[in-house]
Amino acid sequence: QVQLVESGGGLVQPGESLTLSCAISESIFKDKAIGWYRQAPGSQRELIALITPGGTATITSAAVRGRFTIARDRAKTSVLLQMNTLKPEDTATYYCNKATMPFNFWGQGTQVTVSL
């Protein structure tokens, strides 16, 4: 059974930081590029960052480039999203999945709310 479990979201003020974690089935973690996606209310889900099995990271969203980083935690077979200098427009539900041809199912996501 495939595992995709996101965690680490919360309510923060503008300028603060959060680290999200995506726990993934080991077989997927080892062989597939993993992406972090986000979906704001009324918007489509978008891919914002991805990391290959070898650890090459790409921030695919210009809106978060320079503020967010993605990394693999090999000890925990998880993928982290470090989010710095958060802005109100980063408010969304964040998900992880394969970076290409994502599974048809998604985890529950983790809510990030950036507000005063």
SEGU-714956 format. One record per residue: residue in three letters; z, y, x of N, C-alpha, C in turn. Coordinates in Angstrom, 1 decimal. Atoms other than C-alpha are relative to their C-alpha. Layout:
BEGIN
NODE  type      nZ      nY      nX     caZ     caY     caX      cZ      cY      cX
NODE   ALA       Z       Y       X       Z       Y       X       Z       Y       X
...
END
This chain:
BEGIN
NODE  type      nZ      nY      nX     caZ     caY     caX      cZ      cY      cX
NODE   GLN     0.0    -1.2     0.8     0.0     0.0     0.0     0.0     1.2     0.9
NODE   VAL     0.1    -1.2    -0.8    -1.0     3.4     1.4     1.2     0.9    -0.4
NODE   GLN    -1.1    -0.9     0.2     1.8     5.8     1.9    -0.4     1.4     0.4
NODE   LEU     0.2    -1.4    -0.3     1.4     9.6     1.8     1.1     0.7    -0.7
NODE   VAL    -1.2    -0.6     0.5     4.7    11.4     1.4     0.2     1.3     0.8
NODE   GLU    -0.2    -1.3    -0.6     5.0    15.1     2.0     1.4     0.5    -0.2
NODE   SER    -1.3    -0.6     0.1     8.2    17.0     2.6     0.2     1.2     0.8
NODE   GLY    -0.3    -1.2    -0.8     9.7    20.1     4.0    -0.2     1.3    -0.6
NODE   GLY     0.2    -1.2     0.6     8.7    22.7     1.6     1.3     0.7    -0.5
NODE   GLY    -1.2    -0.8     0.5    11.0    25.4     0.1    -0.4     1.4    -0.3
NODE   LEU     0.1    -1.4     0.3    11.5    29.0    -0.8     0.4     0.8     1.3
NODE   VAL    -0.3    -0.8    -1.1    11.3    31.4     2.1    -0.5     1.4    -0.2
NODE   GLN     0.4    -1.4     0.0    10.9    35.1     2.7    -1.2     0.2     0.9
NODE   PRO     1.1    -0.4    -0.9     7.8    36.7     4.2     0.4     0.1     1.4
NODE   GLY    -0.3     0.0    -1.4     7.7    36.3     7.9     0.8    -1.2     0.6
NODE   GLU    -0.8     1.1    -0.4     9.8    33.2     8.0    -0.9    -1.2     0.3
NODE   SER     0.7     1.2    -0.4     8.8    29.7     9.1     0.4    -1.2    -0.7
NODE   LEU    -0.3     1.3     0.6     8.7    26.2     7.7    -0.8    -1.1     0.8
NODE   THR     0.8     1.1    -0.6     7.7    22.8     9.1    -0.1    -1.1    -1.1
NODE   LEU     0.3     1.1     1.0     6.1    20.3     6.7    -0.2    -1.3     0.8
NODE   SER     0.2     1.3    -0.6     6.0    16.6     7.4    -0.7    -0.9    -1.0
NODE   CYS     0.8     0.9     0.8     3.6    14.0     6.1     0.2    -1.4     0.6
NODE   ALA    -0.2     1.4    -0.4     4.7    10.4     6.4    -1.2    -0.8    -0.5
NODE   ILE     1.3     0.7     0.3     1.7     8.1     6.5     0.1    -1.5     0.4
NODE   SER     0.1     1.4    -0.4     1.0     4.4     6.6    -0.5    -0.1     1.4
NODE   GLU     0.3     0.1    -1.4     0.8     3.3    10.2    -1.5    -0.2     0.2
NODE   SER     1.4     0.3    -0.2    -2.7     1.9     9.8    -0.9     1.2    -0.1
NODE   ILE     0.8    -1.2     0.1    -4.1     5.2     8.6     0.3     1.0     1.1
NODE   PHE    -0.4    -0.9    -1.1    -2.1     7.2    11.1    -0.8    -0.3     1.3
NODE   LYS     0.6     0.3    -1.3    -3.6     5.3    14.0    -1.5     0.2     0.0
NODE   ASP     1.5     0.0     0.0    -7.3     5.3    12.9    -0.7     1.1    -0.6
NODE   LYS     0.7    -1.0     0.7    -8.0     8.3    10.8     0.5     1.4     0.3
NODE   ALA    -0.4    -1.4    -0.1    -8.1    12.0    11.1     0.8     0.4    -1.3
NODE   ILE    -0.8    -0.4     1.1    -5.4    13.5     8.9    -0.1     1.5    -0.3
NODE   GLY     0.1    -1.5     0.3    -5.6    16.8     7.1     1.2     0.4    -0.9
NODE   TRP    -0.9    -0.7     0.9    -3.2    19.2     5.5    -0.8     0.8    -1.0
NODE   TYR     0.6    -0.7     1.1    -4.4    20.6     2.2     1.0     0.9    -0.7
NODE   ARG    -0.9    -0.7     0.9    -3.0    23.2    -0.1    -0.8     0.4    -1.2
NODE   GLN     0.6    -0.4     1.3    -3.6    24.2    -3.7     1.0     1.0    -0.6
NODE   ALA    -0.8    -1.1     0.7    -2.4    27.5    -5.1    -0.3    -0.1    -1.5
NODE   PRO     0.3     0.0     1.4    -2.1    28.0    -8.8    -1.3     0.6    -0.4
NODE   GLY     1.3    -0.5     0.4    -5.5    28.4   -10.4    -1.1    -0.1     1.0
NODE   SER     1.0     0.2    -1.1    -7.3    27.5    -7.2    -0.3    -1.5     0.3
NODE   GLN     0.3     1.4    -0.4    -9.0    24.4    -5.8     0.8    -0.3     1.2
NODE   ARG    -0.7     0.5    -1.2    -7.3    22.3    -3.2    -1.0     0.2     1.2
NODE   GLU     0.8    -0.3    -1.1    -8.5    23.3     0.2     0.6    -0.7     1.3
NODE   LEU    -0.5     0.5    -1.3    -8.3    21.7     3.7     0.3     1.1     0.9
NODE   ILE    -0.3    -1.1    -0.8    -6.5    24.0     6.0     0.2    -0.4     1.5
NODE   ALA    -0.2     0.4    -1.3    -5.9    21.9     9.1    -0.2    -1.5     0.1
NODE   LEU     0.1     1.4    -0.2    -6.7    18.5    10.6     0.3    -0.4     1.4
NODE   ILE    -0.2     0.5    -1.3    -5.9    16.3    13.5    -0.5    -1.4     0.1
NODE   THR     0.7     1.3    -0.3    -7.8    13.4    15.0     1.1    -1.0     0.5
NODE   PRO    -0.9     1.0    -0.5    -6.2    10.1    16.0     0.4     0.3     1.5
NODE   GLY    -0.3    -0.3    -1.4    -6.4    11.3    19.6     0.8     1.3     0.2
NODE   GLY    -0.9    -1.2    -0.1    -4.5    14.5    18.8    -0.8     1.3     0.1
NODE   THR     0.7    -1.3     0.0    -7.3    17.1    18.7     0.2     0.6    -1.3
NODE   ALA    -0.4    -0.7     1.2    -6.2    19.7    16.2    -1.0     1.1    -0.3
NODE   THR     0.9    -1.0     0.5    -8.4    22.0    14.2     0.6     0.7    -1.2
NODE   ILE    -0.4    -0.8     1.2    -7.3    24.8    11.9    -1.3     0.4    -0.7
NODE   THR     1.2    -0.2     0.7   -10.0    24.9     9.3     0.0     1.2    -0.9
NODE   SER    -0.2    -1.1     0.9    -8.7    27.8     7.3     0.2     1.3     0.8
NODE   ALA    -0.1    -1.3    -0.7    -9.3    31.3     8.7     1.3     0.7    -0.4
NODE   ALA    -1.2    -0.7     0.5    -6.4    32.5     6.5     1.3    -0.4     0.7
NODE   VAL    -1.3     0.4    -0.7    -3.8    30.5     8.5    -0.2    -0.1     1.5
NODE   ARG     0.2     0.2    -1.4    -5.4    30.4    11.9     0.8     1.0     0.8
NODE   GLY    -0.9    -0.9    -0.8    -3.0    31.8    14.5     1.4    -0.1    -0.5
NODE   ARG    -1.4     0.1     0.5     0.0    31.1    12.3     0.5    -1.4    -0.2
NODE   PHE    -0.4     1.4     0.3    -0.1    27.4    11.5    -0.5    -0.8     1.1
NODE   THR     0.4     1.0    -1.0    -0.3    24.5    13.9     0.2    -1.4    -0.6
NODE   ILE    -0.2     1.4     0.5    -0.7    20.8    13.2     0.2    -0.9     1.2
NODE   ALA    -0.3     0.9    -1.1     0.6    18.0    15.3     0.4    -1.4    -0.5
NODE   ARG    -0.4     1.3     0.4     1.2    14.3    15.3     1.4    -0.3     0.6
NODE   ASP    -1.3     0.5    -0.5     4.7    12.8    15.6    -0.2    -1.5     0.1
NODE   ARG     0.3     1.4    -0.1     3.8     9.4    16.9     1.2    -1.0    -0.2
NODE   ALA    -1.2     0.8     0.1     7.3     8.1    16.9     0.3    -0.3    -1.5
NODE   LYS    -0.3     0.1     1.5     7.5     8.6    13.1    -1.2    -0.2    -0.8
NODE   THR     1.3     0.1     0.7     3.8     8.1    12.2    -0.1     1.0    -1.1
NODE   SER     0.1    -1.0     1.0     3.8    11.4    10.6    -0.8     1.2     0.6
NODE   VAL     0.7    -1.2    -0.4     1.8    14.6    10.8     0.8     1.2    -0.5
NODE   LEU    -0.8    -1.2     0.3     3.6    18.0    11.0    -0.9     1.2    -0.2
NODE   LEU     0.7    -1.3     0.1     2.4    21.4     9.9     1.1     1.0     0.2
NODE   GLN    -0.9    -1.1    -0.4     4.3    24.2    11.6    -0.6     1.3    -0.6
NODE   MET     0.5    -1.2     0.7     3.9    27.3     9.5     0.9     1.2     0.4
NODE   ASN    -0.7    -1.1    -0.5     4.9    30.6    11.1    -0.5     1.3    -0.7
NODE   THR     0.3    -1.3     0.6     4.9    34.2     9.8    -0.6    -0.2    -1.4
NODE   LEU     0.5     0.3     1.3     4.5    33.0     6.3    -0.2     1.3    -0.9
NODE   LYS     0.4    -1.1     0.9     2.9    35.3     3.7     0.1    -0.4    -1.5
NODE   PRO     0.0     0.4     1.4     3.2    35.4    -0.1    -1.3    -0.8    -0.4
NODE   GLU     1.2     0.7     0.3    -0.4    34.2    -0.2    -0.1    -1.4     0.5
NODE   ASP    -0.2     1.4    -0.4     0.7    31.0     1.5     0.6    -0.9    -1.1
NODE   THR    -0.7     0.7     1.1     2.5    30.1    -1.7    -1.0    -1.0    -0.6
NODE   ALA     0.9     1.1     0.5     1.0    26.7    -2.8     0.8    -1.3     0.1
NODE   THR    -0.5     1.4    -0.2     1.6    23.0    -3.1    -0.8    -0.6     1.2
NODE   TYR     0.7     0.5    -1.2     0.8    21.4     0.2     0.0    -1.6     0.0
NODE   TYR     0.2     1.4     0.0    -0.6    17.9     0.5    -0.6    -0.5     1.3
NODE   CYS     0.7     0.6    -1.1    -1.8    15.5     3.2    -0.8    -1.1    -0.5
NODE   ASN     0.9     1.1     0.3    -4.6    13.0     3.1    -0.9    -0.2     1.2
NODE   LYS     1.0     0.1    -1.0    -7.4    11.8     5.2    -0.8     1.3     0.1
NODE   ALA     0.8    -1.2    -0.2    -9.4    14.7     6.6    -1.4    -0.1    -0.6
NODE   THR     1.3     0.2     0.5   -12.7    13.2     5.6     0.1    -1.1    -1.0
NODE   MET     0.0     1.0     1.0   -13.3    11.1     2.5     1.4    -0.3    -0.4
NODE   PRO    -1.4     0.3     0.4    -9.7    11.6     1.2     0.1    -1.0    -1.0
NODE   PHE    -0.3     1.0     1.0    -8.2     8.9    -0.9    -0.1     0.7    -1.4
NODE   ASN     0.1    -0.5     1.3    -8.7     9.3    -4.6     1.4     0.4    -0.5
NODE   PHE    -1.4    -0.3     0.4    -4.9     9.4    -5.0     0.6     1.0     1.0
NODE   TRP    -0.7    -1.0    -0.8    -2.6    12.1    -3.6     1.5    -0.2    -0.2
NODE   GLY    -1.5     0.0     0.1     1.1    12.3    -2.9     0.4     1.1    -1.0
NODE   GLN    -0.6    -1.0     0.9     3.4    14.5    -4.9    -0.1     1.4     0.5
NODE   GLY     0.1    -1.3    -0.6     2.9    17.3    -2.5     1.4     0.6     0.3
NODE   THR    -1.3    -0.7    -0.2     5.6    19.7    -1.3    -0.3     1.5    -0.2
NODE   GLN     0.2    -1.4     0.5     6.0    23.2    -2.8     0.5     1.0     1.1
NODE   VAL    -0.4    -1.1    -0.9     6.0    26.2    -0.5    -0.1     1.3    -0.8
NODE   THR     0.0    -1.3     0.7     7.0    29.5    -2.1     0.5     1.1     1.0
NODE   VAL    -0.4    -1.1    -0.9     7.0    32.7     0.0     0.2     1.3    -0.9
NODE   SER    -0.3    -1.2     0.9     8.7    35.6    -1.8     1.2     0.6     0.5
NODE   LEU    -1.2    -0.8    -0.4    11.2    38.3    -1.3     1.2    -0.4    -0.9
END
